[in-house]
Amino acid sequence: MSEAYFRIFRGSHQIGGCCSEFRLGKRRIVIDFGANLPGTDAPEIDDEKLVQAVFGNEEDIAATDAVLFTHYHGDHVGLKRFVPESVPMYIGGTAKNIMKIIASRVDYRNEKTDVSAVPEMPVIERMKPYPKGGKAIDFSGISVTPLYIDHSALDSYMFVVEMCGKRILYTGDFRNHGIPGSDRFDRLIQKYVGKVDILITEGTMLSRLEEAKKNPVQTEDDLGREAEKIFAAYHENVVIVSSTNVDSVMEFYHHTPEEMEFLCDAVQAEIIQEAISSRNFGNYCYGKNIYVLCPNNYKGYMRNLHDPHFIMADETEYNGKGFVMLVRPNNFRFRELLGKMKDPHITYSMWSGYLKGEKCEDERLVEFLQGHDDDEHFTQLHTSGHAYVETLKKLIEITQPETIIPMHTESADEFAKMPEFAAYKDRVNVIRDGEDYKIN
């Protein structure tokens, strides 16, 4: 029997920048190929070194059956352009379409401003969608079953990996408090995963325990209810949320008061259209009309919006009824619109680490918020895209793994010491970047 190994190239002791592999004999699959997050403290391996470590020679390239992406966040897919053309890449079909919506704008902008930039679209077009219905894919004796999972990126996946008689669950980033709900999570794990030999799990929130405890918004349902109260109290509502965090976007949309208008730009509108056309979970449906802000009232921005719920908004006349407007701080148009408002209230729905004075301070965000970040005009309203400690405990209880390998966390070494996992402390095996964990 060929020897089998698991290795974390990067991500054993940090959040994001992930890349791992499963090897069976001379063959392997790679999972994720992410860029480092801004503000990553002294990474053991930078992006350039990671590319070299994974695809540094022809032998490595020839041995790779595929790169499997769990989802479209940059810290998991950000180095995709460095995957050799001979290596197949896989991602969820809806995730691919969302990436294409964004790439079409990025490539167009780069054509005008940065001719040296590598186009995104050809790389994304190479990606194959996962088979539907929980079907397994065989890669030279490594069987992988992709399972759709709840995360703040739409169409995310965890993988059941089977090799050498071992059953392994690789979670990727996940949670159970989004629109699909905890009931779906329980059913998914019980029906399609069950008991495993090895659990390789993310642990993002292990280093954010106090942040989670202090957050009054724990679920997407909570976020929607609180948002409705805020929107009802103000006439001009500006919402800062990731365009691809579709669960939160849909909560803001469906909790916009009936008498108010919901506004966004064409990029966000196309993502909403794609999400609704591909999903059937709770709030993934049309309600009120969505008014689309188009620069200079140019109808061409509406060309990809086919549903009648999308209506072109006159950028000079959206303020009559009161509104909820989704904005992107890195877009100068929204800074101009914000400057024309009389008394806007900003609802911030992203990780607090990007704010002024925080670990990963975002200069463009700080500039956008300047003069609008006092208590009267600014509210943080965000729920995590990652599993809480209670969810990790439930996952372990259901799967009953013999070995637990934490990753995507700054607290891997503390995992076994946490009271929630006391009953399983002897099963925790902490490995470091570049170490091989023998499976058989």
KEMI-384555 format. One record per residue (C-alpha): residue number from 1; residue in three letters; x, z, y. Coordinates in steps of 0.05 Angstrom, whole numbers, padded with zeros to 5 digits. Layout:
BEGIN
+-----+------+--------+--------+--------+
! pos ! code !      u !      w !      v !
+-----+------+--------+--------+--------+
! NUM !  ALA !      X !      Z !      Y !
...
+-----+------+--------+--------+--------+
end
This chain:
BEGIN
+-----+------+--------+--------+--------+
! pos ! code !      u !      w !      v !
+-----+------+--------+--------+--------+
!   1 !  MET !  00000 !  00000 !  00000 !
!   2 !  SER !  00026 ! -00018 !  00069 !
!   3 !  GLU !  00041 !  00040 !  00115 !
!   4 !  ALA ! -00008 !  00053 !  00172 !
!   5 !  TYR !  00005 !  00084 !  00240 !
!   6 !  PHE ! -00029 !  00100 !  00305 !
!   7 !  ARG !  00011 !  00101 !  00370 !
!   8 !  ILE ! -00007 !  00116 !  00442 !
!   9 !  PHE !  00038 !  00073 !  00486 !
!  10 !  ARG !  00011 !  00108 !  00548 !
!  11 !  GLY ! -00045 !  00157 !  00561 !
!  12 !  SER ! -00029 !  00216 !  00516 !
!  13 !  HIS ! -00018 !  00263 !  00575 !
!  14 !  GLN ! -00048 !  00226 !  00634 !
!  15 !  ILE ! -00115 !  00199 !  00656 !
!  16 !  GLY ! -00119 !  00123 !  00657 !
!  17 !  GLY ! -00066 !  00070 !  00647 !
!  18 !  CYS ! -00085 !  00070 !  00574 !
!  19 !  CYS ! -00057 !  00030 !  00517 !
!  20 !  SER ! -00055 !  00045 !  00442 !
!  21 !  GLU ! -00045 !  00010 !  00376 !
!  22 !  PHE ! -00064 !  00013 !  00303 !
!  23 !  ARG ! -00012 ! -00016 !  00255 !
!  24 !  LEU ! -00019 ! -00035 !  00182 !
!  25 !  GLY !  00045 ! -00061 !  00153 !
!  26 !  LYS !  00069 ! -00116 !  00198 !
!  27 !  ARG !  00002 ! -00128 !  00232 !
!  28 !  ARG ! -00030 ! -00091 !  00290 !
!  29 !  ILE ! -00087 ! -00088 !  00340 !
!  30 !  VAL ! -00078 ! -00063 !  00411 !
!  31 !  ILE ! -00134 ! -00023 !  00445 !
!  32 !  ASP ! -00137 ! -00027 !  00522 !
!  33 !  PHE ! -00082 ! -00051 !  00568 !
!  34 !  GLY ! -00094 ! -00012 !  00631 !
!  35 !  ALA ! -00058 ! -00006 !  00698 !
!  36 !  ASN ! -00038 !  00063 !  00724 !
!  37 !  LEU ! -00088 !  00097 !  00770 !
!  38 !  PRO ! -00067 !  00109 !  00842 !
!  39 !  GLY ! -00033 !  00176 !  00850 !
!  40 !  THR ! -00011 !  00182 !  00778 !
!  41 !  ASP !  00042 !  00237 !  00778 !
!  42 !  ALA !  00110 !  00214 !  00751 !
!  43 !  PRO !  00085 !  00171 !  00694 !
!  44 !  GLU !  00132 !  00169 !  00635 !
!  45 !  ILE !  00123 !  00094 !  00634 !
!  46 !  ASP !  00103 !  00049 !  00692 !
!  47 !  ASP !  00063 ! -00015 !  00686 !
!  48 !  GLU !  00124 ! -00061 !  00680 !
!  49 !  LYS !  00153 ! -00018 !  00625 !
!  50 !  LEU !  00087 ! -00015 !  00589 !
!  51 !  VAL !  00082 ! -00091 !  00587 !
!  52 !  GLN !  00153 ! -00093 !  00558 !
!  53 !  ALA !  00137 ! -00039 !  00507 !
!  54 !  VAL !  00075 ! -00074 !  00481 !
!  55 !  PHE !  00093 ! -00148 !  00486 !
!  56 !  GLY !  00168 ! -00146 !  00498 !
!  57 !  ASN !  00189 ! -00195 !  00444 !
!  58 !  GLU !  00163 ! -00252 !  00402 !
!  59 !  GLU !  00158 ! -00208 !  00340 !
!  60 !  ASP !  00110 ! -00160 !  00376 !
!  61 !  ILE !  00067 ! -00219 !  00400 !
!  62 !  ALA !  00064 ! -00251 !  00332 !
!  63 !  ALA !  00044 ! -00185 !  00299 !
!  64 !  THR ! -00016 ! -00175 !  00345 !
!  65 !  ASP ! -00084 ! -00197 !  00318 !
!  66 !  ALA ! -00122 ! -00177 !  00381 !
!  67 !  VAL ! -00127 ! -00134 !  00443 !
!  68 !  LEU ! -00193 ! -00097 !  00444 !
!  69 !  PHE ! -00218 ! -00071 !  00511 !
!  70 !  THR ! -00264 ! -00011 !  00512 !
!  71 !  HIS ! -00291 ! -00028 !  00582 !
!  72 !  TYR ! -00275 ! -00062 !  00648 !
!  73 !  HIS ! -00246 ! -00006 !  00690 !
!  74 !  GLY ! -00177 ! -00024 !  00716 !
!  75 !  ASP ! -00142 !  00034 !  00682 !
!  76 !  HIS ! -00163 !  00003 !  00616 !
!  77 !  VAL ! -00162 ! -00072 !  00631 !
!  78 !  GLY ! -00117 ! -00078 !  00692 !
!  79 !  LEU ! -00058 ! -00111 !  00656 !
!  80 !  LYS ! -00099 ! -00164 !  00620 !
!  81 !  ARG ! -00062 ! -00221 !  00653 !
!  82 !  PHE !  00001 ! -00201 !  00616 !
!  83 !  VAL ! -00031 ! -00210 !  00547 !
!  84 !  PRO !  00002 ! -00272 !  00517 !
!  85 !  GLU ! -00044 ! -00332 !  00511 !
!  86 !  SER ! -00035 ! -00333 !  00435 !
!  87 !  VAL ! -00066 ! -00264 !  00429 !
!  88 !  PRO ! -00143 ! -00260 !  00426 !
!  89 !  MET ! -00177 ! -00211 !  00473 !
!  90 !  TYR ! -00245 ! -00178 !  00463 !
!  91 !  ILE ! -00294 ! -00142 !  00509 !
!  92 !  GLY ! -00369 ! -00132 !  00514 !
!  93 !  GLY ! -00408 ! -00195 !  00533 !
!  94 !  THR ! -00443 ! -00163 !  00593 !
!  95 !  ALA ! -00378 ! -00130 !  00614 !
!  96 !  LYS ! -00346 ! -00199 !  00614 !
!  97 !  ASN ! -00401 ! -00228 !  00657 !
!  98 !  ILE ! -00394 ! -00171 !  00708 !
!  99 !  MET ! -00319 ! -00182 !  00710 !
! 100 !  LYS ! -00332 ! -00257 !  00724 !
! 101 !  ILE ! -00378 ! -00240 !  00782 !
! 102 !  ILE ! -00323 ! -00199 !  00815 !
! 103 !  ALA ! -00267 ! -00248 !  00797 !
! 104 !  SER ! -00303 ! -00306 !  00829 !
! 105 !  ARG ! -00298 ! -00270 !  00897 !
! 106 !  VAL ! -00228 ! -00244 !  00886 !
! 107 !  ASP ! -00201 ! -00312 !  00867 !
! 108 !  TYR ! -00236 ! -00345 !  00925 !
! 109 !  ARG ! -00207 ! -00295 !  00974 !
! 110 !  ASN ! -00137 ! -00301 !  00944 !
! 111 !  GLU ! -00139 ! -00377 !  00951 !
! 112 !  LYS ! -00146 ! -00365 !  01026 !
! 113 !  THR ! -00099 ! -00307 !  01035 !
! 114 !  ASP ! -00051 ! -00300 !  00977 !
! 115 !  VAL ! -00032 ! -00364 !  00941 !
! 116 !  SER !  00017 ! -00326 !  00897 !
! 117 !  ALA ! -00038 ! -00284 !  00865 !
! 118 !  VAL ! -00053 ! -00299 !  00792 !
! 119 !  PRO ! -00126 ! -00323 !  00785 !
! 120 !  GLU ! -00170 ! -00274 !  00748 !
! 121 !  MET ! -00223 ! -00321 !  00721 !
! 122 !  PRO ! -00181 ! -00360 !  00670 !
! 123 !  VAL ! -00158 ! -00295 !  00639 !
! 124 !  ILE ! -00229 ! -00267 !  00634 !
! 125 !  GLU ! -00254 ! -00333 !  00605 !
! 126 !  ARG ! -00206 ! -00323 !  00546 !
! 127 !  MET ! -00241 ! -00259 !  00526 !
! 128 !  LYS ! -00288 ! -00260 !  00466 !
! 129 !  PRO ! -00351 ! -00217 !  00465 !
! 130 !  TYR ! -00360 ! -00166 !  00411 !
! 131 !  PRO ! -00410 ! -00184 !  00357 !
! 132 !  LYS ! -00479 ! -00154 !  00367 !
! 133 !  GLY ! -00513 ! -00106 !  00320 !
! 134 !  GLY ! -00455 ! -00061 !  00304 !
! 135 !  LYS ! -00420 ! -00112 !  00260 !
! 136 !  ALA ! -00349 ! -00098 !  00238 !
! 137 !  ILE ! -00290 ! -00144 !  00253 !
! 138 !  ASP ! -00233 ! -00148 !  00203 !
! 139 !  PHE ! -00162 ! -00155 !  00231 !
! 140 !  SER ! -00114 ! -00164 !  00172 !
! 141 !  GLY ! -00142 ! -00104 !  00135 !
! 142 !  ILE ! -00159 ! -00063 !  00197 !
! 143 !  SER ! -00235 ! -00060 !  00202 !
! 144 !  VAL ! -00263 ! -00046 !  00272 !
! 145 !  THR ! -00337 ! -00033 !  00287 !
! 146 !  PRO ! -00351 ! -00033 !  00362 !
! 147 !  LEU ! -00407 !  00014 !  00383 !
! 148 !  TYR ! -00439 !  00011 !  00451 !
! 149 !  ILE ! -00430 !  00078 !  00487 !
! 150 !  ASP ! -00452 !  00110 !  00552 !
! 151 !  HIS ! -00400 !  00109 !  00608 !
! 152 !  SER ! -00398 !  00095 !  00683 !
! 153 !  ALA ! -00378 !  00024 !  00665 !
! 154 !  LEU ! -00435 ! -00017 !  00637 !
! 155 !  ASP ! -00426 ! -00045 !  00566 !
! 156 !  SER ! -00371 !  00004 !  00544 !
! 157 !  TYR ! -00350 !  00014 !  00471 !
! 158 !  MET ! -00321 !  00063 !  00423 !
! 159 !  PHE ! -00292 !  00039 !  00357 !
! 160 !  VAL ! -00299 !  00061 !  00285 !
! 161 !  VAL ! -00233 !  00040 !  00253 !
! 162 !  GLU ! -00225 !  00037 !  00178 !
! 163 !  MET ! -00158 !  00027 !  00144 !
! 164 !  CYS ! -00123 !  00053 !  00082 !
! 165 !  GLY ! -00185 !  00090 !  00060 !
! 166 !  LYS ! -00188 !  00130 !  00126 !
! 167 !  ARG ! -00246 !  00130 !  00175 !
! 168 !  ILE ! -00224 !  00138 !  00247 !
! 169 !  LEU ! -00266 !  00145 !  00311 !
! 170 !  TYR ! -00231 !  00121 !  00375 !
! 171 !  THR ! -00278 !  00142 !  00431 !
! 172 !  GLY ! -00250 !  00107 !  00492 !
! 173 !  ASP ! -00283 !  00134 !  00555 !
! 174 !  PHE ! -00353 !  00161 !  00542 !
! 175 !  ARG ! -00407 !  00211 !  00562 !
! 176 !  ASN ! -00479 !  00228 !  00543 !
! 177 !  HIS ! -00511 !  00243 !  00610 !
! 178 !  GLY ! -00523 !  00172 !  00637 !
! 179 !  ILE ! -00588 !  00132 !  00635 !
! 180 !  PRO ! -00587 !  00124 !  00558 !
! 181 !  GLY ! -00589 !  00200 !  00552 !
! 182 !  SER ! -00562 !  00251 !  00503 !
! 183 !  ASP ! -00614 !  00235 !  00449 !
! 184 !  ARG ! -00586 !  00165 !  00442 !
! 185 !  PHE ! -00516 !  00193 !  00438 !
! 186 !  ASP ! -00535 !  00240 !  00382 !
! 187 !  ARG ! -00570 !  00186 !  00342 !
! 188 !  LEU ! -00513 !  00137 !  00351 !
! 189 !  ILE ! -00460 !  00185 !  00325 !
! 190 !  GLN ! -00503 !  00210 !  00268 !
! 191 !  LYS ! -00526 !  00141 !  00245 !
! 192 !  TYR ! -00465 !  00097 !  00257 !
! 193 !  VAL ! -00406 !  00144 !  00255 !
! 194 !  GLY ! -00419 !  00207 !  00214 !
! 195 !  LYS ! -00360 !  00244 !  00185 !
! 196 !  VAL ! -00291 !  00217 !  00202 !
! 197 !  ASP ! -00221 !  00233 !  00179 !
! 198 !  ILE ! -00189 !  00226 !  00248 !
! 199 !  LEU ! -00220 !  00233 !  00317 !
! 200 !  ILE ! -00181 !  00203 !  00375 !
! 201 !  THR ! -00218 !  00226 !  00437 !
! 202 !  GLU ! -00214 !  00223 !  00512 !
! 203 !  GLY ! -00210 !  00290 !  00548 !
! 204 !  THR ! -00214 !  00272 !  00622 !
! 205 !  MET ! -00257 !  00330 !  00643 !
! 206 !  LEU ! -00213 !  00383 !  00610 !
! 207 !  SER ! -00172 !  00385 !  00673 !
! 208 !  ARG ! -00234 !  00383 !  00718 !
! 209 !  LEU ! -00273 !  00442 !  00690 !
! 210 !  GLU ! -00282 !  00477 !  00757 !
! 211 !  GLU ! -00301 !  00412 !  00791 !
! 212 !  ALA ! -00355 !  00401 !  00738 !
! 213 !  LYS ! -00382 !  00473 !  00743 !
! 214 !  LYS ! -00390 !  00469 !  00819 !
! 215 !  ASN ! -00424 !  00402 !  00817 !
! 216 !  PRO ! -00500 !  00411 !  00823 !
! 217 !  VAL ! -00510 !  00340 !  00797 !
! 218 !  GLN ! -00494 !  00338 !  00722 !
! 219 !  THR ! -00533 !  00277 !  00699 !
! 220 !  GLU ! -00555 !  00210 !  00727 !
! 221 !  ASP ! -00627 !  00237 !  00728 !
! 222 !  ASP ! -00603 !  00294 !  00772 !
! 223 !  LEU ! -00569 !  00245 !  00818 !
! 224 !  GLY ! -00632 !  00203 !  00827 !
! 225 !  ARG ! -00676 !  00263 !  00843 !
! 226 !  GLU ! -00626 !  00291 !  00894 !
! 227 !  ALA ! -00616 !  00222 !  00925 !
! 228 !  GLU ! -00690 !  00214 !  00938 !
! 229 !  LYS ! -00691 !  00279 !  00978 !
! 230 !  ILE ! -00633 !  00256 !  01020 !
! 231 !  PHE ! -00661 !  00187 !  01033 !
! 232 !  ALA ! -00728 !  00216 !  01054 !
! 233 !  ALA ! -00693 !  00260 !  01106 !
! 234 !  TYR ! -00655 !  00204 !  01142 !
! 235 !  HIS ! -00673 !  00137 !  01172 !
! 236 !  GLU ! -00605 !  00102 !  01162 !
! 237 !  ASN ! -00577 !  00116 !  01092 !
! 238 !  VAL ! -00508 !  00089 !  01073 !
! 239 !  VAL ! -00486 !  00097 !  01001 !
! 240 !  ILE ! -00414 !  00091 !  00977 !
! 241 !  VAL ! -00415 !  00078 !  00902 !
! 242 !  SER ! -00374 !  00034 !  00856 !
! 243 !  SER ! -00407 ! -00034 !  00850 !
! 244 !  THR ! -00398 ! -00032 !  00774 !
! 245 !  ASN ! -00425 !  00039 !  00764 !
! 246 !  VAL ! -00492 !  00008 !  00749 !
! 247 !  ASP ! -00526 !  00072 !  00724 !
! 248 !  SER ! -00517 !  00105 !  00792 !
! 249 !  VAL ! -00534 !  00041 !  00829 !
! 250 !  MET ! -00600 !  00036 !  00792 !
! 251 !  GLU ! -00615 !  00110 !  00806 !
! 252 !  PHE ! -00605 !  00098 !  00881 !
! 253 !  TYR ! -00648 !  00035 !  00877 !
! 254 !  HIS ! -00707 !  00067 !  00841 !
! 255 !  HIS ! -00705 !  00130 !  00884 !
! 256 !  THR ! -00707 !  00093 !  00950 !
! 257 !  PRO ! -00772 !  00116 !  00984 !
! 258 !  GLU ! -00828 !  00065 !  00980 !
! 259 !  GLU ! -00831 !  00053 !  01055 !
! 260 !  MET ! -00755 !  00040 !  01060 !
! 261 !  GLU ! -00715 ! -00023 !  01046 !
! 262 !  PHE ! -00659 ! -00026 !  00994 !
! 263 !  LEU ! -00601 ! -00068 !  01017 !
! 264 !  CYS ! -00535 ! -00092 !  00987 !
! 265 !  ASP ! -00490 ! -00153 !  00989 !
! 266 !  ALA ! -00492 ! -00213 !  00943 !
! 267 !  VAL ! -00438 ! -00186 !  00896 !
! 268 !  GLN ! -00476 ! -00122 !  00883 !
! 269 !  ALA ! -00541 ! -00161 !  00876 !
! 270 !  GLU ! -00511 ! -00207 !  00823 !
! 271 !  ILE ! -00486 ! -00147 !  00784 !
! 272 !  ILE ! -00555 ! -00115 !  00787 !
! 273 !  GLN ! -00586 ! -00181 !  00763 !
! 274 !  GLU ! -00537 ! -00185 !  00705 !
! 275 !  ALA ! -00549 ! -00112 !  00686 !
! 276 !  ILE ! -00624 ! -00118 !  00685 !
! 277 !  SER ! -00623 ! -00183 !  00646 !
! 278 !  SER ! -00580 ! -00153 !  00592 !
! 279 !  ARG ! -00606 ! -00081 !  00585 !
! 280 !  ASN ! -00671 ! -00046 !  00569 !
! 281 !  PHE ! -00656 !  00028 !  00584 !
! 282 !  GLY ! -00703 !  00067 !  00629 !
! 283 !  ASN ! -00686 !  00048 !  00700 !
! 284 !  TYR ! -00656 ! -00019 !  00683 !
! 285 !  CYS ! -00715 ! -00057 !  00710 !
! 286 !  TYR ! -00739 ! -00086 !  00776 !
! 287 !  GLY ! -00782 ! -00044 !  00823 !
! 288 !  LYS ! -00782 ! -00058 !  00897 !
! 289 !  ASN ! -00750 ! -00119 !  00929 !
! 290 !  ILE ! -00675 ! -00120 !  00940 !
! 291 !  TYR ! -00653 ! -00146 !  01008 !
! 292 !  VAL ! -00587 ! -00183 !  01005 !
! 293 !  LEU ! -00541 ! -00181 !  01065 !
! 294 !  CYS ! -00509 ! -00249 !  01077 !
! 295 !  PRO ! -00455 ! -00260 !  01130 !
! 296 !  ASN ! -00482 ! -00302 !  01188 !
! 297 !  ASN ! -00548 ! -00306 !  01149 !
! 298 !  TYR ! -00518 ! -00361 !  01106 !
! 299 !  LYS ! -00566 ! -00377 !  01048 !
! 300 !  GLY ! -00509 ! -00401 !  01004 !
! 301 !  TYR ! -00495 ! -00329 !  00985 !
! 302 !  MET ! -00562 ! -00328 !  00948 !
! 303 !  ARG ! -00545 ! -00387 !  00903 !
! 304 !  ASN ! -00534 ! -00345 !  00840 !
! 305 !  LEU ! -00594 ! -00299 !  00850 !
! 306 !  HIS ! -00653 ! -00327 !  00812 !
! 307 !  ASP ! -00702 ! -00269 !  00808 !
! 308 !  PRO ! -00755 ! -00267 !  00863 !
! 309 !  HIS ! -00741 ! -00193 !  00875 !
! 310 !  PHE ! -00679 ! -00215 !  00914 !
! 311 !  ILE ! -00694 ! -00232 !  00987 !
! 312 !  MET ! -00645 ! -00253 !  01040 !
! 313 !  ALA ! -00640 ! -00200 !  01095 !
! 314 !  ASP ! -00630 ! -00217 !  01167 !
! 315 !  GLU ! -00568 ! -00176 !  01185 !
! 316 !  THR ! -00595 ! -00163 !  01254 !
! 317 !  GLU ! -00664 ! -00138 !  01235 !
! 318 !  TYR ! -00658 ! -00092 !  01174 !
! 319 !  ASN ! -00667 ! -00027 !  01212 !
! 320 !  GLY ! -00741 ! -00025 !  01225 !
! 321 !  LYS ! -00769 !  00013 !  01166 !
! 322 !  GLY ! -00709 !  00055 !  01150 !
! 323 !  PHE ! -00663 !  00035 !  01093 !
! 324 !  VAL ! -00615 !  00052 !  01037 !
! 325 !  MET ! -00554 !  00007 !  01041 !
! 326 !  LEU ! -00499 !  00002 !  00988 !
! 327 !  VAL ! -00432 ! -00011 !  01021 !
! 328 !  ARG ! -00360 ! -00024 !  01002 !
! 329 !  PRO ! -00311 !  00010 !  01050 !
! 330 !  ASN ! -00257 ! -00043 !  01037 !
! 331 !  ASN ! -00302 ! -00097 !  01067 !
! 332 !  PHE ! -00296 ! -00104 !  01143 !
! 333 !  ARG ! -00369 ! -00128 !  01148 !
! 334 !  PHE ! -00394 ! -00060 !  01126 !
! 335 !  ARG ! -00350 ! -00026 !  01177 !
! 336 !  GLU ! -00381 ! -00070 !  01231 !
! 337 !  LEU ! -00452 ! -00054 !  01206 !
! 338 !  LEU ! -00437 !  00020 !  01204 !
! 339 !  GLY ! -00412 !  00017 !  01276 !
! 340 !  LYS ! -00479 ! -00013 !  01299 !
! 341 !  MET ! -00521 !  00042 !  01268 !
! 342 !  LYS ! -00549 !  00097 !  01312 !
! 343 !  ASP ! -00543 !  00158 !  01267 !
! 344 !  PRO ! -00524 !  00140 !  01196 !
! 345 !  HIS ! -00520 !  00189 !  01138 !
! 346 !  ILE ! -00469 !  00174 !  01084 !
! 347 !  THR ! -00481 !  00192 !  01011 !
! 348 !  TYR ! -00414 !  00190 !  00976 !
! 349 !  SER ! -00420 !  00176 !  00901 !
! 350 !  MET ! -00349 !  00169 !  00875 !
! 351 !  TRP ! -00295 !  00216 !  00851 !
! 352 !  SER ! -00276 !  00267 !  00904 !
! 353 !  GLY ! -00202 !  00254 !  00890 !
! 354 !  TYR ! -00205 !  00192 !  00935 !
! 355 !  LEU ! -00224 !  00230 !  00997 !
! 356 !  LYS ! -00179 !  00252 !  01055 !
! 357 !  GLY ! -00126 !  00302 !  01034 !
! 358 !  GLU ! -00141 !  00295 !  00960 !
! 359 !  LYS ! -00094 !  00274 !  00904 !
! 360 !  CYS ! -00111 !  00199 !  00905 !
! 361 !  GLU ! -00130 !  00192 !  00978 !
! 362 !  ASP ! -00156 !  00122 !  00993 !
! 363 !  GLU ! -00134 !  00100 !  01063 !
! 364 !  ARG ! -00189 !  00048 !  01071 !
! 365 !  LEU ! -00242 !  00099 !  01050 !
! 366 !  VAL ! -00215 !  00151 !  01098 !
! 367 !  GLU ! -00215 !  00100 !  01155 !
! 368 !  PHE ! -00287 !  00080 !  01138 !
! 369 !  LEU ! -00311 !  00153 !  01139 !
! 370 !  GLN ! -00276 !  00172 !  01203 !
! 371 !  GLY ! -00327 !  00204 !  01249 !
! 372 !  HIS ! -00380 !  00205 !  01195 !
! 373 !  ASP ! -00354 !  00257 !  01147 !
! 374 !  ASP ! -00381 !  00321 !  01179 !
! 375 !  ASP ! -00433 !  00364 !  01142 !
! 376 !  GLU ! -00490 !  00334 !  01182 !
! 377 !  HIS ! -00474 !  00262 !  01166 !
! 378 !  PHE ! -00441 !  00265 !  01097 !
! 379 !  THR ! -00463 !  00287 !  01028 !
! 380 !  GLN ! -00425 !  00283 !  00962 !
! 381 !  LEU ! -00471 !  00264 !  00905 !
! 382 !  HIS ! -00436 !  00242 !  00842 !
! 383 !  THR ! -00437 !  00254 !  00768 !
! 384 !  SER ! -00378 !  00243 !  00722 !
! 385 !  GLY ! -00368 !  00181 !  00680 !
! 386 !  HIS ! -00335 !  00224 !  00627 !
! 387 !  ALA ! -00356 !  00272 !  00572 !
! 388 !  TYR ! -00363 !  00345 !  00590 !
! 389 !  VAL ! -00331 !  00397 !  00545 !
! 390 !  GLU ! -00399 !  00412 !  00514 !
! 391 !  THR ! -00405 !  00338 !  00495 !
! 392 !  LEU ! -00336 !  00337 !  00463 !
! 393 !  LYS ! -00355 !  00399 !  00423 !
! 394 !  LYS ! -00419 !  00366 !  00399 !
! 395 !  LEU ! -00380 !  00304 !  00378 !
! 396 !  ILE ! -00332 !  00345 !  00337 !
! 397 !  GLU ! -00389 !  00383 !  00305 !
! 398 !  ILE ! -00423 !  00319 !  00283 !
! 399 !  THR ! -00361 !  00281 !  00259 !
! 400 !  GLN ! -00324 !  00341 !  00228 !
! 401 !  PRO ! -00255 !  00308 !  00233 !
! 402 !  GLU ! -00195 !  00332 !  00193 !
! 403 !  THR ! -00150 !  00313 !  00252 !
! 404 !  ILE ! -00165 !  00312 !  00327 !
! 405 !  ILE ! -00119 !  00273 !  00373 !
! 406 !  PRO ! -00133 !  00282 !  00448 !
! 407 !  MET ! -00114 !  00228 !  00499 !
! 408 !  HIS ! -00135 !  00203 !  00568 !
! 409 !  THR ! -00125 !  00274 !  00593 !
! 410 !  GLU ! -00077 !  00316 !  00633 !
! 411 !  SER ! -00093 !  00375 !  00587 !
! 412 !  ALA ! -00075 !  00351 !  00517 !
! 413 !  ASP ! -00031 !  00412 !  00505 !
! 414 !  GLU ! -00087 !  00459 !  00525 !
! 415 !  PHE ! -00140 !  00427 !  00480 !
! 416 !  ALA ! -00130 !  00473 !  00420 !
! 417 !  LYS ! -00129 !  00535 !  00465 !
! 418 !  MET ! -00198 !  00523 !  00496 !
! 419 !  PRO ! -00252 !  00571 !  00471 !
! 420 !  GLU ! -00301 !  00514 !  00459 !
! 421 !  PHE ! -00254 !  00485 !  00407 !
! 422 !  ALA ! -00229 !  00550 !  00376 !
! 423 !  ALA ! -00260 !  00535 !  00308 !
! 424 !  TYR ! -00221 !  00470 !  00305 !
! 425 !  LYS ! -00154 !  00490 !  00336 !
! 426 !  ASP ! -00116 !  00479 !  00271 !
! 427 !  ARG ! -00140 !  00408 !  00268 !
! 428 !  VAL ! -00113 !  00387 !  00337 !
! 429 !  ASN ! -00052 !  00343 !  00334 !
! 430 !  VAL ! -00021 !  00329 !  00402 !
! 431 !  ILE !  00024 !  00268 !  00403 !
! 432 !  ARG !  00064 !  00240 !  00461 !
! 433 !  ASP !  00070 !  00169 !  00488 !
! 434 !  GLY !  00110 !  00126 !  00441 !
! 435 !  GLU !  00104 !  00172 !  00380 !
! 436 !  ASP !  00078 !  00145 !  00314 !
! 437 !  TYR !  00024 !  00183 !  00278 !
! 438 !  LYS !  00023 !  00165 !  00204 !
! 439 !  ILE ! -00047 !  00151 !  00179 !
! 440 !  ASN ! -00036 !  00144 !  00103 !
+-----+------+--------+--------+--------+
end
